[in-house]
Amino acid sequence: MKKLAVIGRGTVGCVSALQLKLNFPDAEVQWHYDPSINPQSVGEGTTLILPKLLSDTINFSSKDYSKVDGYVKTGIFKDGWSSDGKSFLHDFPPPAVALHFNAVKMQDYIYGRLKDHVNIFEQNITPEDIDADYIIDCSGKPNNFGNHTMSGFIPVNSVHVTQCFWEAPKFSHTLTIARPYGWVFGIPLQNRCSIGYMYNSDINTLDEVKEDVKAIFRDYSLTPSNATSSFAFKNYYKNKNFNERSCSNGNASFFLEPLEAMSFGMASSVLNGAMDYISGLRSLDNINSEYGRLISNVESIIMMHYFAGSKYKTDFWDFARERGEACMNYAKYSEHFCDMVKTAKPASDFGTFPEDILYSGKASIDFMELNNLWWAGSFSQNLDGLGIRKKIESVLGINQTQDIAAE
């Protein structure tokens, strides 16, 4: 293909343009975006994928953190989940770290590195009006959802975000704290911490959330500013994400709440699928099927947490637990999700990395992609940290004793 195009200048749009230019150096790469659209100045946390990608492509390293207000992410601290409310750290395998960053500054950084190597078009445009062989549409949340499916499980639909400015970061992990009306994330950047309260506006009010989040400010010695925002959102994904001439990515394709920060991992999988199709390596049926399975598995990973519940007995948590149980009963029909839970041996076991699955020829592409989104150690830490290992194995129909003996 001679002409490739990207629509959108958000984080996923920036990375898509970067990847197309580096993987198809002989193609003309067009980058279309509407300069009148203001990006949201939010803090973002990644999985391990983005820092490695930026390092491999544009030599991004710790010396560049200050350019994006970046700070290391050593894991995800969870507090108040499950009925006993114990805290634990879902940490990353040494020496790897992920990244917290200012989304707008990251977008500007990538744009600055790339703008002289692609053709820039500042315009509001749709894929139908672009002269290109293949187009990746990262134009943001759809105006209508006629081509999307709404999540039947995720229990939150609104967020209230407060920026808390500080002189230096006070912790290096993402906060994920269960609260009576939902859960709170904390994203530490170099100059501020983004605190977001995820809740369901059909169950609780914004005033209740604003009052309850004050406990987080006290517990973590944070000073809230007047820089706040509140908005509702939908949890959705595309019915058919790839066609012969274009695909959607980022919020144009899907949005599932930010618990576990797997949005960019999913976006990376979409981008890899598009590049494989452009290269003639995989069919549309293959990449569309993988997309559906991965979305379902990401949703199940999120819903594992609600399946565990929290230490709170409130209307929200009654609803969330019920949704979590419904999702796990649905997930038992996913061979790939069940395989990941089965191979997530307890952390106390020695030498239990699941080579038997990954290298036996039984692992499909989407299984290994899911392993990249949430490696086996992540499953193990969360099954035990959330206290749901035996319960979820029972619901999924996994008999560890028989499975291990069979191996």
N, C-alpha and C positions, 0 to 999 in steps of 0.2 A: 504494500500500500504506500502511495506517494504522499498523501495528505492526511494528517491526523490532527484532531482538534479537541480542546478541552473548554468547557463552559464553566465559569465560576472561579473566584479568587479566594475562597475560604481555604482552610488548612488542607482538606482533601483535594480541592482543585489545584492548589499549589503543588502538592506531592504528585498528583496525576500528570501535570505538565512536565515536572522534573523527570519522572520515570519514562514518559514517552520520548522525551528528547534524548535521554541517555541510552535507552534500549533500542531506539530506531534512529540512529544518527543521520541516516541518509534521507529520512523523510522530512517533509515540511511540517513543522508543528505549529499550529495556530492556537492562540490563547485568547478566548473571548470572555469578557466580563463587563458588568455594568458598574462604572465608577461611582454612580449615585447611591449604590447600596452600601450602607455603613456596616462593617463587620462588628460583631459583638465582642467587646473587650472582656473576655472571660479568661479564667485560668483553666488550663487543660492538663490532665494527667494521662500519660501513655502507658501502654504495655512495653515490653522490651523491643518491639518491632521498630518503632520510629527512630530512636537514637541510632540504632545500627544502620538503618536505611540512610539516614542523613550522613552518617560517618562514611558509608560506602560510596555515596554519590557525590557529596560536595565537601567532604572532609570536615564535617561539623564535629567539634570536640568541646571539652569543658572550657576551653579558652573563649568559646563563643556564647557561653551561657548568659553572660551579662547583656548580650545584644537582644535576648528574648526574655529577660527577667527570669531565666531558667534556674531551676534547682533540682538536684538529684531526687529520684524517687526510689527508695529502697524497698518499698512494699506498700501494703494496704493494712492499716490498723483498724480492727473491727471491735466495737464495744457495744454491749447490750443485746446482741443477737442471741437467739435460743432462750429457752425458758430460764436457764441459770444465769444468763446475762454476763457470762465471763468474757473477758477481752482476749484477743490474740492478734498476732501480726502475721499476715500472709506475706512472707518476704520472698525476694527473688534469689535465684541461685547465684552464689558468688562466682566470678566477680561482677556479674551483670547488674546494671541499674537501669531504670527507666528515667523518665524526665517529666517534671512539671514546667509549664511554660505559659507565657502570655500569648494567646492565640493571634492577636493582631500583630504583635512584633515578630512572631514566627513567620506569619504570612509575608510580612514586609521583607524579612531576611531572605526567604526563599525567592521571592520576586526579584530582589536586587541581584541575586546570583544568576538568575535565569533570563531576565528580560532582554538581554542583548543576544540571546541564542534562539529565541522563538519569535514568531510574528504576533504582535500584540494588536488586538482589536477591542477598543473600549466601546461596547455597545450592548444593549439588551437584545438578546437574540435567542431563538430556539433552534434545536438540531435540524429541523426541516429547512431552515434558511441558510445553512452553512454548506459551503462547497468543500467537502472533505470525504475521504473514503471511510473513516471511522471516527466517531465522536464519543467522548466521555462527558456526560452531563452532570456537573457538580453544582448546579444552579441553586441548590438549597431546598427548603421545605416546599412541597408541591402546593399549588393554588387549590387543587382539588385532589381527592384521594380515590378517584374512580378506578385507578389501576393498582391500588394498594390494598393490602389486607391489614386490618387492625389487630393488634395483639389481643388475644382472648384471656390473657392471664395477668399481665403486669398491673399492679394495683395503684400506681402513682400516676398523676396526670398534671401536676403543677409543681412549681419551684419558686422559692423566695431566696434571692442571693444577696449577700452583704459583703462588701469589701472591707477587710480589716487591715489597715496599714501598719507596718512594723519596720524597725531598722534592720533587722536580720531575721531569717527563718528560725523558728523555734523547734521544728521537727522536720524530718526528711521523708516522711511517709504520708500517703493520702489518708485522711480520716474518713471512716465510714461508721457512723454512730447511730444506732437505733434509738428512736425517740418515740414518745407516745403517739404522735400523729404521722409517723413515717420514719425517715432517716435523714441524717445530715452528712454532707460531704465537706471536707476541708482540703483545699489545694494550696500548699505553701509555695509561693513564689519568692523571689529575692526581696521584693519591697512590700508585699502584701500577702494576705491569706484570703482566698475566696471561700466563703462559707455559704453553702446552699442547702436549704431545707426542702426535701422532696416529700410531697404529701398528695392526698386525694381531695380535691376541692368539693367533691360530692359528699364527703364525710366530715371534713373539718374546714374551718374558716381561715383566711389569711391572718386575721387578728389573733387567733389561737396560736398559729405558727410563729408569728412575730413575738409573742410573749414567751413561748417555750424556747425559742432559739437563744434567748438571753442566758440560759443555763450553760450553753456551749461557750459563749463569750467569757463567762465567769470561770468555767472549768479550765479553759486553755489560756486565760489571761490575755484575751484579745480585745482590742478597742474597736467597736463597730463605727463605721463612717456613715455619712449620708448617701454614699454611693451604693444604692440598692436597686434591684429590679425584681419584678414578680411577673410570671407569665404561665399560661397553661400550655400543654403540649399533648400531642398524640403519640402513641407507640405503634409503629406501622412498618411494613416492608412491601416491596414491589411484588406483584403477582408473577410477572415475567420480566426479569431485569435486563436481559441481553437480547438484542435482535441483530439482524444482518448488518446494520449500519451504525448502531449506537447502543450505549448502555447508560444506566444511571449509577451514580456513586454518592457517598456521603448522605446528607439529609434528603437529597433528591431520590435516593434509593430506599433508605430505611432510617428509622430512629427507634432505638430501644434504650430506655433510661440508662444513665451513666454508671450504675453499679458495676464494679469491676473494670470500668474504662476499656471495654473491648470494642468500642466503635471504630477506632482506627485500625485495629487488627482485622475487623470485618471489612473495612474499606480497602485495606491492603489486599485481602483475598479477592475482592471484586476487581481491583486493578490488575492483579496477576491473571485472573480469568480473562479479562479483556485483552491483555497483551498476548496470552496464549492463543486466543482466537485470531487476533491480527496476524500472528506468526503462522497460523495454519496448524497449530499443534493440537487443538481441541475443538470439539464441535459445540454449537449453541446448546444442544440438548444436554451435553455434559456439564457445561458451566452453569446453565440455569438450574439443573438438578442439584449441583453442589451448593449453589447459592441458597436454595430452599432448605437444604439439610443444615447448612452452617447457621443460618438465621434461627432455625428451630432449636439447634443446640445452644446457641448463645442465649436465647430466651430461657432455656432450661437451666443454664448456669446461673442466670439472674434469679430465677424463681426458686432455686435451691435455698437461697437465703430466707425467702419468705416461708418456705416449707419448714425451715428451722424455727421460724417465729422470733419472738423477742421476749424480754422480761416484762413487757407491758401487757396489761389486759384492757384493751380499749377497742372501740368499734373498728378503728382502722386495722388493728392487728388481727381481730377476728376475721375480717374480710381478707386480709393479706394471707393468713394461714390457709384459709379455704382455697384461695387461688393457687397457692403453692402446692397444696395436695393435689388439686386438679391437674396442674402442669406435670407433676411427677408421675401421675397415673397415665398421662399422655406420653411422657418421655420413655416409658418402659417399652414402647414400640419402636424406639430409635436404637438400632443395633450399635451405632457409632457412639452415642451418648452412654449407653450401657457398658460398652467396651472401655471407655475412658474411666468410668467409675470403678469397673472391675480391676483395671490395671493400676489404679491409684492405691498401691499398697501402703500400709501404715508407715509413718516416718521412722518408726523404731526398727523396721525391717532393714536388714543390710543387703545391699546389692539387688534392689528390686526394680530398677529401671526397666520399663516394659519393652525390652528388645524383642521379646517373644511375639509381640503384636507388630511392632514397627518394621521388623526385618524378616518376618516369616512369609511375606507375600499376601497376608490376610488384610493388611491395612490398605484401605482405599485412599484416594487423594483427599477426600473430604475429612477422613479420620485424621490424617496427618496435618491438614490445615487446622482442624480443631485443636490438635495437640500444640500447634504453634500459638493459637489464641490463648489457650489455658493448658500449660504443660501438666504432665501427670503429677508433679510435685504440688502444683496449685490445687488440684483436686484433693490430694491427700491432706494438705494443710487445712483446707476448708471443710472437708468431711469430718475431720477430727475437731477442728476449732469450733465449728458450729454444732458439734455433738450429734451428727445425723448419720454417721456411717452405717450403723446397723438398720436404722429406720429406712434409709433410702435404698439400701440393698434389698430390704424386704419388699418395698413397693415395686422396685424394678425387677424383682424376681431373680436376684443374683445370689447364688450360694457359693460363698468364697471357698469353703472347705472343699467342695466338689470341683470347683474350677481350678484351684491350685493343684489338686491331685491329678486332674486331667492333664495339666501342663507337664 
